[in-house]
Amino acid sequence: MKKVLIIFGTRPEAIKLCSIILALKKEKTINTKICITAQHRSMLDEVLKTFNICPDYDLNIMQESQDLFSISINVLSKLKPVLEEFAPDLILVHGDTTTTFMAALAGFYFKIKIAHIEAGLRTFDKYNPFPEELNRQLTTRLSTYHFAPTKLAYDNLILDGVKKSNIKIVGNSVIDALKLMLEKIKSNRDLEKDILSSLNLSFCITNTKFILVTAHRRESFGIDIENIANAIKQIALHLPNVHIVYPLHLNPNIQIPMRKILGGLSNIHLIEPLNYEKFVYLMNKSYIILTDSGGIQEEATYLHKPTFILRNTTERTEALSCKTLRLVGTNKEKIINAVLEIFNNDKIYKKMSNPKNPLVFGDGQSAKKIVQFIKKI
């Protein structure tokens, strides 16, 4: 029986891997085990609970005020006994986190083959996003098999010298998760009522226009986060009848400046981080989205939600061609102008929210394609 170990540590990884985990667990010829590093703790646990996934190994590395050094050291050292005990034939990692890179490196030390999901994304700027861009490039070098979400990602891998036979274009698995969650909410009226009750945002019921915001990038800490916060404040003042919902990341580098600048404005709702069910519900109900998240860029294309990317670069350049997303960076005036323009110009909104805009990140069949590939190797 083929032994596969899936290693991840953050909330976004868990969301994007859930459909693959569930699909692999159904395969009788594959012994699949799950190892979490808990690089994020509470936010990761929420996703595992939502999708009823129980890890076989929990490294529980998260520490207060952890940095890249402590994360890297702890993942690498604590993975050693797991790999010695289970001795997998294949390790699956996802994306660009420090967990991903360290897990791939640990597997390399044991000469275990690595399969990299969401491979080939690039900005070609090693400090943007930081440290994710280089994590992803280094994981490519350590991996044998590469699941690329798009043709552009495939082309990037070819440029890196990866064999064509070791690459499979599968779309992005976050679309699988999004479809699962949308259907779950749609088919369960009680769940929707529970979501609305726990959110306690009355304007969601009345279909009032609201803006959904997420911002947490490490490379934005400091002046860029303050720029984003000041832009949101001015948008709230210019659009007093429009609500802004911002689930704040737990990192103090986000919490402190955002609460200082945005606290006290009646149409800004600074709320706790949300589980995936609630967040999908808000995405689907929102009028526009402001985000620096890679995964939300992908989800927004499927939902056809006009989205402004609060980053100076994006490794998901396909998103910019689908007309639903626009890169505005972290410049205060650019963010303000982009948001006010879409609220004042219905033609722009209709162009960005057009349901005929291409689904550049796939149709939600990634897990099926990945499992089929793994069964053949």
N, C-alpha and C positions, 0 to 999 in steps of 0.2 A: 504494500500500500504506500502510495506517495505521501510524504509528510510535508505539509506546508505550514509555515509560521508567519502570521500577519503581525507586524509591529507598528504601533502608532502611539501618539501621546497627547494630541490636542483635539479640541472640539471640531475644527474643520476637517481634520483627517477622519475622525470617527463618522461624521456625516457622509463623507464621500466614500468611505469604505463599507458602510452598513449593508448596502445591497450586494456587494461582492462577498462579504462574510456570510450573509444569509444564503446566497447561492452556493458557495463552496461547502457549507455545512450540509447541504442536501446531497452532495456527491458521496456515494458509498465507497468509491475507490480512492478517495483523498482523505487523509487524516489531517484536519485543519485545526490548528490551535492559535489562540489569540494572546498576544503579549502587549500590555499597555505600559508605557513609561510614566503616565500621568504627569507629563510636562505641564499640562493644565489639569487641575484636579476636579473641582466641582463642576465646571463647564463640560468636561469630558464625561463625567458620571451621568449628567443629565441626558446626554445623547445615548449612552449605553442603555439607560433605563427606558428611554423612549422606544428604542428598537429591540428591547429585550435581548441584549447581547451581554453574555457573561464572560469576562476574560479568564484564561487559564493561568496567566502569570500577570501579576501587578507589581511593577518595580517601585511605584509610589515615590518618585524622585523629587516631587515638587517641594521647594523650600521657600521660606519668606525671603523676599528681595533676591531671588535667584538671578544669576546672569548666565551668559553664554558659556562661560568656563565651567560653572558648576553643573549646568545641564549636560554639557558634553562629557565631562568626566563621569558623572553618575550613570548616564545611559550606557556608556561603553563598559564600565566596570560591572554594572549589575546585569548586563546582558550575557556576560561570559558564562555563568552557571546555567542559565536558561538554554543557551545553545549547546552546552555540554550535555545537559540532561535530555533534551528533546531530539537533538541532532537532525534538524530538518533537511530535506532535500532542496527546498526552495524557501526563500524569504521574500515576502511581499512588503514593500514600503510605498508610501504615497507622498507625492508632492515635494515640498521644499523645507520642511521643518528641521530643526537641529536633531530631533529624534530620528528623522528619516536618514540624514547623513551619517549619524553615529551608528545606526542600526545596519546600514549598508557597509560601513567600515568594519563593524564587528563580524558581519557575515563574511566579508572578504578575508579577514584574519583566519577564519575557520575554513576557507575555500568553499563556502556555500554559495550557490548561485542566487543572485538577486534579481527580482522582477520589480521594475519601477513603474508604478501607476501614475498617470499624469506627467509623463516624461516629455522632454523636448521644449518646454516653455522657456523663453529667453527674453531678457531686455538687453543683454550684452553690456550692462553697466553693473559691475560687481558690487557696488554699494547701494543699488536701487533695484528691487527691494533688498534691504539688509537684515539678516544675513542670507535671506532666502535664495537670491540669485546664484550665489556661489554654492550654497548647499545643493541646489538642483544640478548645477553643472558637474560638481564632484560626484554626486550620486550617479549621474550618467556614466562616468568613468568606471565606477565600481560595479555597475549592473551588467547582467547578461541579456535580459529581456526588457523590452521597453514598450509600454502601452501608451501610445500618443493619443491625445484627445482630438487632434485636427491634422490636416495635411501640412499646415505650416510647422507644427511641432515635429512632424515626421521629417520634413525637410531639414530642420535644425539638427536633428539626430544624424541624418545622413552627412551633413557638413562636419559633424563631430567624429565621423568615421565609423559609426555603428552599422553593422551588417543589416541589409534590408530584411533578411529572413528573421531577424531578431526583433523587428518592430511590427507592431500591430496597431492600426488606427481603430480606436474603439469609442470615440466620443468621450464626454466627461461624465464620470459616475455621479457627480452631484445632481445631474438631471434625473437619474434613477431615483435618488433619495427624495428629490423635490416632488416627483410624480407620485411616489408612494405616500408622501405626507399630504399632498393636496387631496388625494383620493380618500385617505383616512378621515380628514376633516369633513369633506363633502358628504361622506356616507354616515357620519355620526353626528346627529344634531346635538346630542348631549355634550359631546366633546367641544363643539363650537360654543355652546352656552358656557361651559366651564372656562374656555379660553377668554371669552368676553368678560366674564365675571372676575377672573383673576387679573386681567389687564387693567380693569377699571378705567377704561378710556371711552367715555360715552359717545364721542364723535365717531367711533368705529361703527356704531349701530346706525347712525343717521347718514352714513355715507358722506360725511364732511371731508373735504380735501385735506390730506395731511402728508407731510414729508417724513420719510424714514431715514434716519442717519446712523451710520456706523463709521468710526474712525479709531484706529488703534495701532497703526504702523510704527514699528520701532524707529525707522529712519526719519519719522516725522516728529519724534519727541522734541519738545522745546518750542522754538519759534514757529515751526509749521503747524503744530497743534494749536497754538495760540491764534495763528492766522485763521485756521478753520473755525475755531470757536468764535472769533470776532465776526467772521462772515455769517455764521449761523445767527448770531445776535442781531446783526443788521437786517437779515432776511426776516426774522421774527418781527422786528419793528416796522419794516416796510409792508409786511403782510399780516396784520394783526388778527385777521379772521382765519388764518391758516395755522393749523397745529403742526408742531415739529416734535417727533418722537425719537428719542435717542437712548437706546439701551447702552449704558456706559460700561466699557471694559473695566475689569477690576484693577488693572495696573494703575498705581498712583500717578504715573506720568500722564495718564489720561484723566483720572478722577479729579485731581487737584485743580488743573487749569480749567477744565470744563465746568466744574461746579462753581468756581470763582467767577468766571465770565458769564455763564449762562443761567446761573441760579437766580430765582426771583422773577423771571419773565413768565407771565401767565399762560402764554401759548407754547412754551417749551416744556416738554415732559422728559426729565432725566430719570430714567427708570433702571431697575436692576437688569443684569444680563438675563436673556430669555432662553427657555428651552426651545428646541427646534420646532415643535408644534406651534408655539406662540409666534415665533419669529416668521415662519412661513405664512401664518395667517396675516401678520402685519404687512409683509412684503406684498402679498396678493391684494390687500385692501388699499395700499398706499397709492398716492397720486404720482409722486416721483421719489427717487432714492438718491441719497448722497452717500458715497461709500469709498473706502480705500481697500475693501476686501476683494480678493481674487475670486473666491467662490460666489459672492453675491453678483459680481459682474456676469458670471455664467448663468446664474439663476434668473437674473433680470432679463436676459435675452429670451429665455423660455417663457417668462411671464409677460414679455413685451412692456416692461415698466421703464419709462425714460429714466436714465441713470447718469449721474455726473460723478466721474471718478476723481477722488481727492488724492491723487498721486501725480508725480511728475513724469512717471513712466509706467507702462503696464506690459507684463509679459503675455497678456492675452490680447494681442493686437488685432486678432480676428474680430473681437467684439466691436472695435471701432468702425469696421466696415459694414456692420449689420444695421447701422443707423439708430439703434436703440440706446447706445451709450456714447458719451462724450468725455474726453479727458480734459479736465479743467485745472488739475494740479492743486497746489496749496496756496496760491495767490488769492488774497482776500477779495480783491475787486473782481477777479475773473469768476470766482464762485458766486458772488452776489449777482453779477450781471447775467450769468447763465441761468440762474434760478428765476430771477425777476423776468427775464425775457420769455421763458417758457410759460410763466403764469400770465403774461400779457399778450402772448401770440399763440392762438389756438392752432395755427397751421404748423408751427414747430412741434407742438405737443402731439398732434395727429401723426406727423411724420415719424417721430421717435417711438410712438406707441402703436404703430401700424402692425396689426397681427400678421401681415404678410412679410414683415422683416425676417430675414433668414435665421434659422436656428443653427448657428455656427458651431455649437458645442454638442450636437447630437440629439437623439430622440429618446433617450432613456433606456437603451439596450446595452450599455457598457458592461454590466456585470455578466450578462450572458456571453458576450464576446470574449471577455477575459477568461472565464471559466473554460470555455471551449478550447482556447489556446493552451491553457495550463494542462488540460487533460491530454494534449497531444505531445507535450515536451517530455 
